[in-house]
Amino acid sequence: MMFSKLKKSTLFFALITGASVSGAAQANVYNVDYYLRAKLQHHQVFPVNPPATQPAALVELGRNLFFEKEISGRRNMSCSTCHSPVLGSADAQSQSRGQGAIGLGPSRRKNGDEFFQFLPRNTLSLWNRGVAGWDTMFWDGRLGGTPATGFFSPAGADTPQNFSNALAAFSIIPVTPDEEMRGFPGQLDVFGQPNEMAGLTNDDFAQIWPLVTARVVNNDGYNDLLAAAFPGVKDEDIDITHIAEALGAFMTDEFTALNSPFDRYLAGDNNALSVNAKKGALLFYGRANCASCHSGGLQTDFDFHNIAAPQVGTGRGEAAPLDLGRGAITNNPEDNFKFRTPSLRNIELEAPYFHNGAFAKLEDAVRHHLDPKASLASYDDSQVEPEHVGTFQDDLSTIFSLWSTVSPRLTVTGEPLNDDEIDNLMAFLSALTDPSSLNMLDSVPDKLPSGLTLAD
């Protein structure tokens, strides 16, 4: 009897801490839910509180603005160009194609002889960005804040401060870069008319935002929507923060996804997860050590880590063809190659993966985490966008820099995971998908107030 209690106690300790246990001991696990719930308690994984219900009129204005090309300099792009509701709230490209390209999703390509350059990073999804605590945005965390602490952004001192959350603040940044929504000098709009924003620079935030606002306020199609969303506010008092609040309200309403099988399990339904998904969860919160970064109810610590992601694609800024990530923001070499831990909610809908879309398949991205050095050494860049094939920076200096500063959290306890265990891990990741996110065509308005087309 005493031996049996000791054996169970040892097994319980191993499951909670992630220590290795023998096959014989594993066979004695008679209640996987008991141990899984103990692990979740140990890692402080609790049900996620949904954001407050957004005002219907504000959401409806935001819905139209989200798909509205009028807010881009050339009237040829919208927020949904890169954040499509039918592509996991992203665009299914390794690195996004902005101005000078045409089409949607993975079929978007350079438009004839137009000047074009890739956006330097993979488009992040919008899932659950309106949840309380999500206070930083972008792969490198260059924007964030709260009403209590104030907001910071690439606009510096020009950053407005009357946002309700970081998601709203984030929504007004993509309209400013020339390669993204504003347009390059000399490029005309879709009607062959000059783009009044094109002569500005990417740093002219305070000059660009009023021009974007005027596009909306001066369009008769938005009169009723603005009046309903902001009753009593005069047209001349509408500014970019009103646009931002509407976009933030829509994204919060539309992209909150908290009814996955895992959510139902956290709420107490032991039948919500399959046996394989439960085994995968035990690995996720145990030997595989995934929860060291992908922590909490949203599976992210909101922090920045170097996971030795293959340096492939255009790179970013002065470091191109490398992308220094967080290091380029802090100017601290210790932050080089660090990128924010993405949430894993709806992760199977978001291919390709990593800050530059280096991995086309989720399983390959997972395997990279389990052995980043081996993965980096054998990386094949044929899986990225055709234009990026051959851009993998595999020189020894870059490889050594990535390896030497890789996060120590990327460690598996005990033996490497076998194929069956990886299959179980994938089953758990699949259980993080909210079924309502699989078909979101109903989020697309039938037509736009401006009269512009929804599709290219």
C-alpha positions in Angstrom: 0.0 0.0 0.0 2.8 2.4 0.9 4.7 1.5 -2.3 1.5 2.2 -4.3 1.1 5.6 -2.8 4.8 6.4 -3.4 4.5 5.3 -7.0 1.5 7.5 -7.6 3.1 10.4 -5.9 6.2 10.0 -8.0 4.1 9.9 -11.2 2.1 12.9 -10.1 5.3 14.9 -9.5 6.7 13.9 -12.9 3.6 14.9 -14.7 3.4 18.3 -13.0 7.1 19.1 -13.4 7.7 17.6 -16.8 10.2 15.0 -15.6 10.6 11.8 -17.5 8.7 8.7 -16.3 9.0 5.1 -17.4 6.5 3.4 -19.7 5.4 1.2 -16.8 4.7 4.2 -14.7 2.8 5.9 -17.5 0.6 2.8 -17.8 -0.6 3.4 -14.3 -2.2 6.7 -15.2 -5.8 5.8 -14.5 -7.2 9.3 -14.8 -5.6 11.5 -17.4 -8.0 14.3 -16.7 -6.9 14.5 -13.1 -3.3 14.9 -14.1 -4.0 17.2 -16.9 -6.1 19.5 -14.8 -3.4 19.4 -12.1 -0.9 20.5 -14.8 -3.1 23.3 -16.0 -3.5 24.5 -12.4 0.3 24.4 -11.9 0.8 26.5 -15.0 -2.0 28.8 -14.1 -4.0 28.1 -17.2 -7.6 29.3 -16.7 -10.6 30.2 -18.9 -10.0 33.4 -20.8 -12.5 36.2 -20.0 -14.0 37.5 -23.2 -13.9 41.3 -23.9 -16.9 43.4 -23.2 -19.6 43.5 -25.9 -18.9 46.2 -28.4 -21.5 48.9 -29.3 -23.3 47.7 -32.4 -23.2 51.0 -34.3 -19.4 51.2 -33.7 -18.9 47.6 -34.9 -20.9 48.3 -38.0 -18.9 51.4 -38.9 -15.7 49.4 -38.2 -16.9 46.5 -40.4 -17.2 48.8 -43.4 -13.9 50.5 -42.7 -12.1 47.2 -42.4 -13.0 46.3 -45.9 -12.9 49.9 -47.2 -10.2 50.7 -49.8 -11.0 54.4 -49.6 -8.7 54.7 -46.6 -5.6 53.6 -48.6 -3.7 56.2 -50.6 -4.4 54.7 -54.0 -7.9 53.4 -53.0 -6.7 49.9 -53.8 -6.2 48.2 -50.5 -8.0 47.7 -47.2 -7.3 46.2 -43.8 -8.8 42.9 -45.1 -6.3 42.7 -48.0 -3.8 41.4 -45.4 -6.2 40.3 -42.7 -8.7 38.2 -44.5 -11.5 36.6 -42.5 -11.3 33.6 -44.7 -7.6 33.2 -44.4 -7.2 32.9 -40.6 -7.3 36.8 -40.3 -4.0 36.9 -42.2 -3.1 36.4 -45.9 -1.5 33.0 -46.3 1.7 34.6 -47.6 5.2 34.2 -46.2 5.7 37.9 -46.5 2.9 40.2 -47.5 2.6 42.0 -50.8 1.3 45.5 -50.5 1.4 48.3 -53.0 2.3 47.3 -56.6 0.5 44.0 -56.2 -2.9 42.7 -57.1 -5.1 39.8 -56.0 -5.9 38.4 -52.6 -4.3 35.8 -50.4 -1.7 33.4 -51.8 -2.6 34.4 -55.3 -1.6 38.1 -54.8 1.3 39.0 -57.1 3.2 41.9 -58.5 1.0 44.0 -60.8 2.7 44.3 -64.2 5.4 47.0 -64.3 4.3 48.8 -61.1 6.9 49.5 -58.5 6.7 46.9 -55.8 8.5 45.7 -52.7 7.6 43.0 -50.2 6.4 44.0 -46.7 9.2 42.7 -44.5 7.2 40.3 -42.3 4.5 37.7 -42.2 1.1 39.1 -41.3 0.1 38.4 -37.8 -3.4 37.2 -37.1 -6.1 39.2 -35.2 -7.5 36.5 -33.0 -8.4 37.6 -29.5 -6.5 40.9 -29.8 -9.3 42.6 -27.9 -8.8 40.4 -24.8 -7.7 42.3 -21.7 -4.0 42.1 -21.2 -3.1 42.1 -24.9 -1.2 45.4 -24.7 1.6 45.1 -27.3 1.3 44.7 -31.0 3.6 43.6 -33.9 6.3 41.0 -34.0 8.8 43.4 -32.4 6.4 45.1 -29.9 6.9 48.5 -31.4 3.4 49.6 -30.4 1.4 49.2 -27.3 0.1 50.6 -24.1 -3.1 51.1 -22.1 -5.3 54.1 -21.2 -3.8 54.1 -17.8 -0.1 53.9 -18.9 -0.4 55.8 -22.2 0.3 54.5 -25.7 3.5 54.3 -27.7 4.0 53.7 -31.4 6.3 54.4 -34.3 4.7 57.8 -34.4 6.6 58.8 -31.2 5.3 62.0 -29.7 2.6 62.2 -32.4 0.9 59.0 -31.0 -2.7 59.9 -30.0 -3.5 58.9 -26.4 -7.3 58.6 -26.4 -7.5 55.0 -27.5 -9.5 52.5 -25.5 -6.9 49.7 -26.1 -3.8 48.7 -28.0 -5.8 47.1 -30.8 -7.4 50.4 -31.7 -4.0 52.1 -31.6 -2.6 49.4 -33.9 -5.3 49.9 -36.5 -4.1 53.3 -37.7 -0.4 52.3 -38.3 -0.8 50.3 -41.6 -2.3 53.3 -43.4 1.0 55.2 -43.1 3.8 53.2 -44.8 4.2 53.8 -48.6 4.7 50.1 -49.3 1.7 49.1 -47.3 -1.5 51.2 -47.7 -0.4 54.8 -48.5 1.3 54.2 -51.9 4.5 55.2 -53.5 5.2 58.7 -55.0 4.0 59.0 -58.6 1.5 56.2 -58.3 -2.1 57.2 -59.2 -5.2 56.0 -57.5 -7.6 53.5 -59.1 -9.4 56.4 -60.9 -6.2 57.7 -62.4 -6.1 60.6 -60.0 -3.2 61.9 -57.9 -2.8 60.4 -54.4 -2.7 63.3 -52.0 -0.8 61.2 -49.5 2.0 60.0 -51.8 4.3 63.1 -51.4 4.6 62.5 -47.6 7.1 60.2 -45.9 6.5 57.2 -43.7 7.3 59.4 -40.6 4.6 62.0 -41.4 2.0 60.4 -39.2 0.4 63.7 -38.1 -0.1 64.7 -41.7 -1.3 61.4 -43.1 -3.9 60.6 -40.5 -6.1 63.7 -41.1 -6.0 62.9 -44.8 -7.3 59.4 -44.1 -10.0 60.7 -41.8 -11.1 63.2 -44.5 -11.5 60.4 -47.0 -14.2 58.9 -44.6 -15.8 62.0 -43.3 -16.2 63.6 -46.8 -17.7 60.5 -48.3 -21.5 60.7 -48.2 -21.8 56.9 -47.8 -20.4 57.2 -44.3 -22.7 60.0 -43.0 -25.3 57.7 -41.3 -22.7 55.2 -40.1 -20.6 58.0 -38.4 -23.7 59.6 -36.9 -24.9 56.3 -35.4 -21.4 55.4 -34.1 -20.6 58.9 -32.7 -23.9 60.6 -31.9 -23.6 64.3 -31.3 -20.0 64.5 -32.7 -19.6 67.0 -35.5 -17.8 66.0 -38.7 -15.1 68.5 -38.0 -14.4 66.9 -34.7 -14.0 63.4 -36.1 -10.3 62.4 -36.1 -8.2 59.3 -36.7 -8.9 58.0 -33.2 -12.6 57.7 -34.0 -11.6 55.6 -37.1 -9.4 53.6 -34.8 -12.1 52.9 -32.2 -14.5 51.7 -34.9 -11.9 49.4 -36.4 -10.9 48.1 -32.9 -14.5 47.4 -32.0 -15.1 45.4 -35.2 -11.9 43.4 -34.8 -12.7 42.7 -31.2 -16.3 41.6 -32.1 -15.3 39.6 -35.1 -12.0 38.0 -34.2 -12.6 37.0 -30.6 -12.4 33.2 -30.7 -12.8 31.6 -27.3 -15.0 28.5 -28.0 -12.5 25.9 -29.0 -12.5 22.4 -27.6 -9.8 23.5 -25.2 -11.9 26.4 -23.9 -14.7 23.9 -23.3 -12.3 21.7 -21.5 -11.1 24.6 -19.3 -14.8 25.3 -18.5 -15.1 21.8 -17.1 -16.1 19.5 -20.0 -13.8 16.5 -19.8 -15.2 15.2 -23.1 -14.3 18.3 -25.1 -10.8 17.0 -25.8 -9.9 13.7 -27.6 -7.6 11.2 -25.8 -4.8 12.2 -28.2 -5.3 15.9 -27.6 -5.1 15.3 -23.9 -1.9 13.3 -24.3 -0.6 16.2 -26.4 -1.6 18.7 -23.7 0.4 16.7 -21.1 3.4 17.0 -23.4 2.8 20.7 -24.1 2.6 21.4 -20.4 5.3 18.8 -19.5 8.2 17.3 -21.4 8.0 19.4 -24.5 8.2 22.5 -22.4 6.0 24.5 -24.8 4.3 26.4 -21.9 7.6 28.0 -20.9 6.8 30.6 -23.6 3.3 29.7 -24.8 1.8 30.2 -21.3 -1.6 31.2 -19.9 -5.0 30.8 -21.4 -4.0 32.3 -24.8 -0.7 30.3 -25.0 1.6 33.3 -25.0 3.7 35.1 -22.5 3.6 38.3 -24.6 7.4 38.3 -24.4 10.2 38.1 -26.9 12.5 35.2 -27.6 15.1 34.0 -30.1 14.0 30.7 -31.4 16.6 30.6 -34.1 14.0 31.2 -36.8 15.6 30.8 -40.3 16.6 34.2 -41.7 14.8 34.0 -45.0 13.1 36.7 -47.2 13.8 40.4 -47.5 14.9 41.1 -43.9 14.0 44.4 -42.3 15.5 47.9 -42.1 19.2 48.6 -42.0 20.0 45.0 -41.0 18.5 43.6 -44.3 18.7 40.8 -45.5 18.6 40.0 -41.7 15.7 40.9 -39.4 16.9 41.7 -35.9 13.4 41.8 -34.5 13.2 43.2 -31.0 16.8 44.2 -31.2 16.1 46.9 -33.8 13.6 48.5 -31.4 15.6 48.4 -28.2 19.1 48.8 -29.9 20.2 46.1 -27.4 22.3 43.4 -29.2 21.0 40.9 -26.6 17.5 41.4 -28.1 18.7 40.5 -31.7 16.6 37.9 -33.4 13.9 38.0 -30.7 10.3 38.1 -31.8 7.1 38.1 -29.7 5.6 34.8 -28.7 2.5 34.4 -30.9 -0.7 33.1 -29.3 -1.5 29.6 -30.5 -5.3 30.1 -30.7 -6.5 29.1 -34.2 -2.9 28.5 -35.0 -3.7 25.8 -37.6 -5.5 28.4 -39.6 -2.5 30.8 -39.9 0.0 29.2 -42.2 2.8 30.0 -43.0 4.6 30.4 -39.7 7.2 32.6 -38.0 7.9 36.3 -38.4 8.9 35.8 -42.1 6.7 32.8 -43.0 9.7 30.5 -43.0 7.7 27.3 -42.5 4.7 26.4 -44.7 3.4 23.6 -42.4 2.6 23.8 -38.7 4.2 20.5 -37.9 7.5 21.6 -39.3 7.3 24.8 -37.2 6.7 22.6 -34.1 9.6 20.4 -34.9 11.8 23.4 -35.3 11.0 24.4 -31.7 11.8 20.9 -30.5 15.3 21.0 -32.0 16.1 24.4 -33.4 19.8 23.8 -34.2 19.1 20.7 -36.3 16.1 22.4 -38.0 18.2 25.4 -38.9 21.0 23.3 -40.2 18.7 21.4 -42.5 16.3 24.2 -43.5 14.9 24.2 -47.0 13.7 27.6 -48.3 11.8 26.1 -51.2 8.6 26.3 -49.0 8.5 30.2 -49.0 7.1 32.5 -51.6 8.8 31.9 -55.0 10.5 35.2 -55.0 12.2 34.4 -51.7 13.7 31.1 -52.7 17.4 31.3 -52.4 17.3 34.1 -49.8 18.0 31.9 -46.8 21.0 33.4 -44.9 23.0 30.2 -44.2 26.4 31.8 -43.8 28.2 30.6 -40.7 28.3 34.0 -39.0 24.5 34.3 -39.1 23.9 30.6 -38.1 26.3 31.0 -35.2 24.6 34.2 -34.0 21.3 32.5 -34.0 22.5 29.4 -32.3 24.6 31.2 -29.6 21.7 33.3 -28.4 18.8 30.9 -28.9 16.4 30.8 -25.9 17.4 28.2 -23.3 13.6 27.6 -22.9 13.7 25.5 -26.1 14.5 22.3 -24.4 12.8 19.0 -24.2 13.0 17.1 -20.9 14.3 13.6 -21.3 14.1 11.7 -24.6 13.3 13.6 -27.8 9.6 13.4 -28.8 8.8 10.5 -31.1 6.5 10.7 -34.1 3.5 9.5 -32.1 4.1 12.1 -29.4 4.4 14.8 -32.1 1.1 13.6 -33.5 -0.5 14.0 -30.1 1.0 17.5 -29.8 -0.5 18.4 -33.1 -3.9 17.0 -31.9 -3.7 19.4 -28.9 -2.9 22.4 -31.2 -5.8 21.5 -33.4 -8.0 21.6 -30.2 -7.2 25.3 -29.9 -9.3 26.1 -33.0 -12.6 27.7 -32.5 -15.0 26.1 -35.0 -16.8 29.4 -35.6 -13.6 30.7 -37.2 -13.6 28.2 -40.0 -16.2 30.1 -42.1 -16.4 33.9 -41.6 -17.9 35.0 -44.9 -20.8 36.6 -43.1 -18.4 39.2 -41.8 -17.9 40.6 -45.3 -20.4 43.5 -46.2 -22.4 43.1 -49.4 -21.0 46.5 -50.6 -18.9 49.4 -49.5 -20.3 52.8 -48.6 -17.7 54.4 -50.9 -18.9 52.4 -53.9 -15.4 50.9 -54.4 -15.2 47.2 -55.1 -14.5 44.6 -52.4 -12.3 42.4 -54.6 -9.4 43.5 -56.8 
